[in-house]
């Protein structure tokens, strides 16, 4: 009668499992390294320049003036404006592109400065709330905010002003419903939406004034 086959030793089975896991880990690690190297090589092979992670020189055109800064590529436009150029009108509130307190105009279009890298907007026309007034004379939109008591704590106000400016440049004679829709990307924690809407309507009525015309050319 043939002798039954002896079961595999427990130690041998453990070594086999350990060897399998070690081998699998080595394959995965090799794949990850190869993938990372491929990603690094891709921009170079496509001719796209690679910068960072250290500081690089970039030039920003803000309110009509070009400024050269040494920044890490990860720095947002908001941080560049506030901490490098000391333009603190754009507020750092949510810092995730949801409240609109950091709204600026880039080539005439409203944008959340916290969601744009400074290095991305080189060569573009960047306008902040500091560029609206002409000396001691407020831009009509700014004056309308004062006239209609459209601010309380003030944190959202500069962003609203810039959003209103961009909105009226595109739609100079809006209805109230259009104003509400057009400014939907800006939040006011104090609830001054009625005053803001009235400020926009007042500004739209004065679009034919000479000061507004000057403001639209320089703001």
C-alpha positions in Angstrom: 0.0 0.0 0.0 1.6 3.4 -1.0 2.7 5.7 1.8 0.6 8.9 2.1 2.3 12.1 1.0 3.6 14.2 3.8 2.0 17.7 4.2 4.1 20.7 3.4 6.0 22.0 6.4 4.5 25.1 8.1 7.9 26.9 7.9 8.2 26.3 4.2 4.7 27.6 3.6 5.4 30.8 5.5 8.6 31.4 3.6 6.8 30.9 0.4 4.2 33.6 1.3 6.9 35.9 2.5 8.8 35.5 -0.7 5.7 36.1 -2.8 4.9 39.3 -0.9 8.5 40.5 -1.1 8.6 39.8 -4.8 5.2 41.6 -5.4 6.4 44.6 -3.4 9.5 44.8 -5.4 7.5 44.7 -8.7 5.1 47.4 -7.5 8.0 49.6 -6.2 9.8 49.3 -9.5 6.6 50.2 -11.4 6.0 53.3 -9.2 9.6 54.5 -9.7 9.4 53.9 -13.4 6.1 55.8 -13.6 7.5 58.7 -11.6 10.6 58.9 -13.9 8.3 58.8 -16.9 6.3 61.7 -15.5 9.4 63.7 -14.9 10.7 63.0 -18.3 7.5 63.8 -20.1 7.6 67.6 -19.9 11.3 67.6 -20.9 10.6 65.4 -23.9 7.6 67.6 -25.0 9.6 70.8 -24.7 7.7 72.1 -21.7 10.0 73.9 -19.4 10.2 72.5 -15.8 10.6 75.0 -13.0 10.8 74.7 -9.2 10.5 73.6 -6.5 12.7 76.6 -5.6 12.0 80.2 -6.3 11.9 81.5 -9.8 11.7 85.0 -11.2 8.2 85.9 -12.6 6.8 89.2 -13.8 3.2 90.3 -13.0 1.4 93.2 -14.5 -0.8 94.5 -11.6 -2.9 97.7 -12.0 -0.9 98.7 -15.1 2.6 98.3 -13.4 4.9 95.4 -14.0 6.5 93.9 -11.0 9.2 91.1 -10.9 9.1 88.7 -8.0 11.0 85.7 -6.9 8.4 83.1 -6.0 8.0 79.3 -5.7 5.8 78.0 -8.5 3.2 76.8 -5.9 2.5 80.4 -4.7 -1.0 81.6 -5.5 -1.8 84.9 -7.0 -3.6 85.9 -3.8 -0.5 85.2 -1.6 1.7 87.1 -4.1 -0.6 90.1 -4.0 -0.9 90.2 -0.3 2.5 89.1 1.0 4.8 90.2 -1.8 3.2 93.3 -3.3 1.3 94.4 -0.1 -2.0 94.7 -2.0 -4.3 93.5 0.7 -7.6 94.5 -0.8 -8.2 90.9 -2.0 -9.0 89.0 1.2 -7.9 85.5 2.2 -11.0 84.1 3.7 -12.0 80.6 2.5 -8.8 80.1 0.5 -10.5 77.4 -1.6 -12.4 79.2 -4.3 -15.9 79.2 -2.7 -16.6 82.7 -1.2 -15.3 85.3 -3.7 -13.6 87.5 -1.1 -10.4 87.4 -3.2 -11.9 88.3 -6.5 -9.7 90.2 -8.9 -10.0 90.8 -12.7 -7.6 89.0 -15.0 -7.8 90.3 -18.6 -11.2 91.8 -17.6 -12.7 88.6 -16.3 -13.4 88.0 -12.6 -11.2 85.3 -11.0 -10.6 83.9 -7.5 -7.0 84.9 -6.8 -6.7 82.0 -4.3 -7.3 79.5 -7.1 -4.8 80.8 -9.6 -1.0 80.3 -9.4 0.9 83.5 -9.8 3.2 81.9 -12.3 0.2 81.2 -14.5 -0.8 84.8 -15.0 2.4 86.2 -16.3 1.7 88.5 -19.3 -1.9 89.0 -18.3 -3.6 92.2 -17.1 -4.4 91.9 -13.4 -6.6 94.4 -11.7 -7.3 94.7 -8.0 -9.6 96.9 -6.0 -6.6 99.2 -5.2 -6.6 100.1 -8.9 -10.1 101.5 -9.1 -10.0 104.8 -7.4 -8.4 107.8 -9.1 -6.5 109.5 -6.3 -9.1 110.6 -3.7 -12.0 110.1 -6.1 -13.7 106.8 -5.7 -14.8 104.7 -8.7 -18.6 105.0 -9.1 -19.0 101.4 -8.1 -17.1 102.1 -4.8 -19.2 105.2 -4.2 -22.4 103.3 -4.9 -21.4 100.7 -2.2 -21.0 103.7 0.3 -24.3 105.3 -0.8 -26.3 102.0 -0.5 -24.6 100.8 2.8 -23.6 97.7 0.9 -20.9 96.6 3.5 -20.7 95.7 7.1 -17.6 93.8 8.3 -16.0 94.6 5.0 -14.2 91.3 4.3 -16.3 90.5 1.3 -16.5 94.1 0.0 -13.4 94.3 -2.2 -14.2 91.0 -3.9 -17.8 92.2 -4.5 -16.6 95.5 -5.9 -14.3 93.7 -8.4 -17.0 91.2 -9.3 -19.5 94.1 -9.9 -16.9 95.9 -12.0 -16.4 92.9 -14.3 -20.1 92.2 -14.4 -21.0 95.8 -15.4 -18.3 95.9 -18.0 -20.0 92.9 -19.7 -23.6 93.8 -18.9 -23.8 97.6 -18.4 -27.6 97.7 -18.1 -28.7 94.7 -16.1 -32.0 93.8 -14.5 -32.2 93.0 -10.8 -32.5 89.3 -11.6 -29.4 89.5 -13.8 -27.5 91.2 -11.0 -28.4 88.4 -8.5 -27.3 85.7 -11.0 -24.2 87.6 -12.1 -22.9 88.0 -8.6 -23.8 84.4 -7.5 -20.1 83.5 -7.0 -19.6 86.0 -4.1 -20.8 85.4 -0.6 -21.6 87.9 2.1 -21.7 86.5 5.6 -23.3 89.7 6.9 -26.2 89.4 4.4 -25.8 92.8 2.7 -27.1 91.4 -0.6 -29.9 94.0 -1.0 -27.4 96.9 -0.6 -25.0 95.2 -3.1 -27.7 94.8 -5.7 -28.8 98.4 -5.3 -25.2 99.5 -5.6 -24.8 97.7 -8.9 -28.1 99.2 -10.3 -27.0 102.6 -9.2 -23.6 102.1 -10.9 -25.3 100.9 -14.1 -27.4 104.1 -14.2 -24.3 106.2 -14.1 -22.4 104.4 -16.8 -22.7 107.3 -19.1 -20.8 109.6 -16.7 -17.3 110.8 -17.5 -15.8 109.4 -14.3 -17.2 106.0 -15.0 -15.8 106.2 -18.5 -12.4 107.1 -17.1 -12.7 104.3 -14.5 -13.4 101.7 -17.2 -10.4 102.7 -19.1 -8.0 102.6 -16.2 -9.6 100.2 -13.7 
